Amino acid sequence: MLFERAQRNIPGGVNSPVRAWKGVGGTPLFITHGEGAHVFDADGNRYLDFVASWGPLILGHAHPRVVAAVREAAARGTTFGAPTEGEIELAEEVCARVPCAEKLRLVSSGTEAAMSAVRLARAFTGRTKIVKFDGCYHGHADGMLARAGSGVATLALPDSPGVPAGFAAETVVVPFNDMDAVAAVLRELQGAVAAVIVEPVCGNMGVIAPLQGFLSGLRELTEKAGAVLIFDEVITGFRIAAGGAQERYQVKPDLVCLGKVLGGGLPLAAFGGKGEIMDWLAPAGPVYQAGTLAGNPLAVGAGRATLVELSGETYQKLEKAGAELQRGLEATLARYGIAGTVNRVGSMLTLFFGVGRVRNADEARQADRERFARFFHGMLERGVYWPPSPFEAAFLSVAHGRGEVAAASDAFREWAEHEIKG
């Protein structure tokens, strides 16, 4: 088996923990290729895909224009370690779409983007403390693995060994959607907080939307405290609106982290924001950050080709498809009397079993993980590949039309009937 073979040379057999299916049990699929809304495994099985590589594939698998852009770029050379015009064009496109982005630095991963944004905020303010939210994931840099979500939650790890206590001590964790807790921390640590970093829509403890006034409240509190507000939009950037969550909720942060959709399926991320802060970066300023493959021409080409395809009509289609899938899932929950709730923002959603609402990490942790595992395998048996974790978002793409949404809803109804009848 491929998984047994992988474990001989790859720790745990995978190169990112959630792929190992520890949250649901069983042997992970090994994917050979994807087409539109579907993926195919090494055994030749075809699945309707709601993982979408964890969010980047907003156009679906192997979109012709993205593939063509990568081929054209590769034919000219895969990397140069020198500036290219494509980097400028992508930065111009991003800055035109994302409200807070006056300047942009391209990097290779979301972890790198968040780590660099935090370093920049500390330098700009001359402070050290960072406020983050329980369950929000900002990559695996030291200090950001304090009460993180996603794979950490799935594996039930409180934090990560190997992170010095002194690093974690610089991070203060508060509940998501709790404005009073943020205000209290900023009062207690007056003059010491460099930044508040938040996923404006959580995607790593399942999808959790901000309560009315939460993001605008963060904006007001950080301005008053002299702290930098960082939106980690690695997931939501270009996913829930052309300008991300800051466009959807009309709140402009000081800095933003971008990734996933930005690279069109290739390794690419970025951080950007106010020019006065970004100009602290080397070589313009004293804050060092570098990357050999930053602005890689293949990734830049894929990202540009993807963004060009994303119009207002695209987001209307994604919103409609997401709403239809939510209605189908909720109708089945009600029909069979299965306790649960569906959290959705645009084309990203999470089905939580055993709970009536989820507004923060504590409520997410109350979800029925055993039933979710049965659901995951039941959907897989019916040809639907759902994220293999109760704390991840499912994603739709423009390739998920009415037929694909109906097929997923039908599969869930069949599973629910089987679940109830035992």
N, C-alpha and C positions, 0 to 999 in steps of 0.2 A: 504493500500500500504506500501511496505517496506520503501520507502523514507519518508513518513509521520511518520511512526513509529520511524525511525532513528532520525528524527529531535526533538523528545521529549527528548532524552537523549544525543545526540551527536550534538555539535554546527554546524549548517548548514546541519546536516544529514550526514556528511562525515568526514573522518579523514585526509584528505588532500584536500585543496580548489579546485583544478582543477577538481576533481572528481564530483563536484556538477553541472557541465555543465553550469556555469554562462556565459561562453564565447559563447555558442551556443543556450542556452535556452532548455527547456524541462526537463524531469525527467530522472535522470541517471539510467543506467542499474545496476542491482545487479547481479553479476556473481556467478554462482554455481560451475562451474568447467571448465577446459580447456584441450584440446587434440591437440597436435601438433600446427597447425597454427590457431586453432579455439577456441572460448570461447562460453559458453552456459549461458543464463541468467535465472533468477528465473521463467520466464514464459515459459521456454523450447525452446526459440529461439536459433539458431546457427548462429554465426557470424565469418567471416574471420577477424582475429585480427591483426591490425597494431599498437596497443598500446604496446603490449608485456610487460605489467607492467612498461611502460615508459623506456624500454631498457634492463633490465636484462636478458630476456628470449631469448638469442641468439640461443639456441637450440630448442626453442618452448616450449609449455606447457607440463608438466609432462613427461619430457624426462626419459626413463626407467633407465638409469645409474645414473642420478641425484636423482631420487626417491629412488633407491636402496641404494645410499650412505647415504641419510638422514635416511632411515629406520635402516640401520646398526648402524649409529651413535646414534640414539635415543635408540636403544636396549641396548647400553652400558651406557647410562646416558645422560641427556639433557644439563647439565651444571655442572661445578665443581668449578669454581673460582680458578683454578690452571692451570699451563701449561700442554699442551698436545703435543704429537709428531706431530699431524696433523697440529698444528700451524706452526711448524718448516718447515714441508714439503710444506705447502702453501707459506710461506715466501720465501723458496728456489725457488719454481716455479716462483713466481712473479719477484723476483730479477733476475732470468735467462732470463725473457722475456722483462722486462721494462728497457730500456737503462740507465736511471738515478738512478734506485733503487739499492743502495748498501745495505741499511737497511730499514726495514719496521715495522710499528706499526699498528696492527689491531684494528679497532674500529667498531662501530655498524651502523653508518650512514654517508652519504656524508657531511651533515652539520657538524658533529663532526670532520671529516677528514679535511675539509677546515678551520674550526675554530682553530684546533690544529696546522695545518701547518702555519697559520698566526702568532699564538702565538710564535711558534718556530722561525720563521723568525725574529720577533721583538727581541726576546732574543738574537739570534745569532748575529744580527747586532747592537743591542743597540739603535735602532731607533723605531719610532712609526707609521709613515705614511704608508698607504697602497694605491697603485694605482690599481683600477679595471676598467672594461670597461662597458659602458652603455649597459644594456640588458643582461649582463652575470650574471648568478645566481650561487652563491657559498654557498647555504644553507641559513638558516634563523637566523644565529647568529647575534647579534647586530653589527652594522657596515658594515656587508655584504649586508644588505637590503637597500643599496643606489643605486637607479636606477637599480634594479634587474629586471630580465626578468620573463619568465614562468608565473605562476599564478598571480604574481603581475601585469604583463602586461595585462593579460586577464581580470583581475578585474579593470584595469585602476587605480590602487593605486600607487601614486608616490613613497612612501616608506611605512613604517609601524609605526603606533602609538606604543608607549611603548619603542621606542629606544631613549635614551637620546641624545640630540643634540651634546654633547661633544664626544660621541662615533662615530656618523656619521661624525663629523668634522675631524676625523683621516683618513677617507677614501676619496680619490680623484678619481673622475670619469672622464674618457676620452672616446671618441668614438672608437669603435672597428675598426680595420683596418686603423687607423690614426696614422702613425708612427711619424709624426711631432708633434702631440699633446702630445704623450708620451715623446718625447725628450724635449719639452718645459716644461713639469711638472717636469721632473727630473733635468733640469737646475734650475728652480725656487726654487725647494725644495732640493737643493744640500746638501747632507749629512743627510737628514731627512727621506728619503724613505727606509723603511725596505724591502718591497717586491712589486713586480708587480705580480698580480694573474690574470690568464686568462683562459677561456675555449678555447683551441687551435682551436677547431671547435665548434662554438656556437650551443647549442641545446635547449636553453631556451628563445630565441626570434625567434624561428624557426631555421632551420639549416642554418648556414652561415659559409662558408669556409674562412680561412685566405687568404688574397691576397699574391701573390708571394713576398717573402722576408719579410713578416710581422713578422713571428715568429723568423726568424733568426735575424731580426732587433731588436726585443725585447731582444734576447739573448745578442747581442752586447751592447745595451744601458744599460742593467742591470749590466753587467760585468764592464762596465766603471764607473757606478754610485756606485758600491759596494752594490747593492741591490740584494735580493734573487728573482729568477724567479720561480714562482709556476705555474705549469700546472694543472688546475682542469680537470682531465680526469675521473671524476665520470661517465660521459656518454661515452666518446670516448675510455676509457681504455678497451682493448681486444675487442672492438666493430668494429673499423675501421682498425685494424691491430693487430697482435699478441702482439706487444709492444706499441700499442696505437698510438696517434697522433705524439708522439716524434719519433716513428719509421717511420711512414708514411711520415713525413715532414723532418726527419733527423735533428731535433733540440733537444738538451738535456737540460732540465731545471735543477734547483737545487733541487727542491722538486716536488712531484706529489701527487695528491689526486685521489684515486681510489674507485670504488663502483659498484653498479648495476651488471654488468656481473661477477664481482669478487665473488659475493655471490651466483651466480647461481639461483637467485630468493628468497634467504633468506636474512635477514638483516645483511649485512656485508660490511664494507668499510675499507679503509686503507690510510695512508699517508707514503711516504718514500722518499728517495733521498740520497744525499751525506752522507757518514758516519760521516764526521766531523760536519755536522749540526745535524743529527739524534742523535748523542751521547750527545747532550745537553738535551735530554729527560730523565726524571726520570725513573728508578733509576740510570741510568748511569750519568746523569747530573742534573741540578737544575730546569729544566722546567717541571712543574707537568702536568700530563695527566693520567687519569685512567678511567676504565669502568668495571663494574661488569660482563657484558656479552661479553666483548671484546674477540674475538677469540672463540666464541661459537662453540662447536664441530659439531653441526648440520649444521651451516652456513659454517664452514670450510670444512666439507665433501662435501656439495653441490658445493662450489667454486672449490675445487680440481677436482671433477668429471666433472665440466663444462670445466675447462681449459684443461684438458686432451683431450677433444673432439675437441679442436680448433687447426686445422692444417693449413698449407698453402693452402691446397685444400678447406678447409672450407671458407677461406676468398675469394678465387677465385669464389666460388659458390655464396657467399653473394654479391660480387661485380657485378656479372653477373645478379643476380635477381634484385638488385637495379637499374642497368642500364636499364633493360627491363621494369621495372615499370615506370621509368622516361620517357622513350621513349613513352610508352603508354599514360601517362598523357599529355605529350607535344603534341602528335599527335592529341589528342582530343581538347586541347586548340586551336590549329591551325585550325582544321577542322571546329569548330563552332565559330571561331572568338572571343573567350573568352580571355580577357586580363589576363595575369598571368605569373608566372614563377615557375619553379621547381628547388629548391636548393637541391643538394644531395652530400653526401660524403659517399661512401661505402654503407652500408645497412641502413643508416638513411637519411631521406629526408623530405622536407616541401613543400607543394603547397601553394604559395601565390597568391591570386587573386588581380587583379586591378593594378599590378605593373610590370614593365619590368625587374627590377633587385632589389636584396636585398643584400647589403654588410655591413649594420650596423643596429643598432636599429631604428634610425630615418626613414630609408627606410622601415623597417619591419612594423613600425607603420602606414605607408600609405596604407597598404593592406586593401582590402575590407572585413571587418568583417561580414557584412550582407550576402554577397554571400557565404562566408565560412560557415556560420551557415546553409544556405540552402543546401550547398554541404554536410555538415556533416549528416544532417537528411536524405537527399536523398540517401546517401551511406548506411546509417543504414537500410533504407527501402529495400535496395537491398542486405542486408546481409553482409555488410562490416563495421566493427567497426574501425573508424579512430579516432585519438586523438581529444577530444572535446575542442580544442582550436586552434586558428589560429597561435599561437606562440609556438607550441610544435613540436617535431620531430615525424614522423612516423617511425616505425622500422620493418625490416624484420628479419626473423629467418631462420635457415637452413630447417625448415619445410615448408617454402614458396617456393614451386617448381614452375615450369612453369605453371601448371594449376591454382595455387592460384594467381599468378601474372596476368595471363590472365583474371581470374574472376574479379579481382579488376579493371583492365583496362576496361573491358566490362561494369562493373557497372558504372564507371565514364562516359563512352560514353553515356550510357542510360540516366544518370542524366543530362548530358550536353545538350542532344537533348531536354529533357523535359524542362530544364531551358530556352533554347533559344525560344522554341515554346510557353512558358508561360503556 
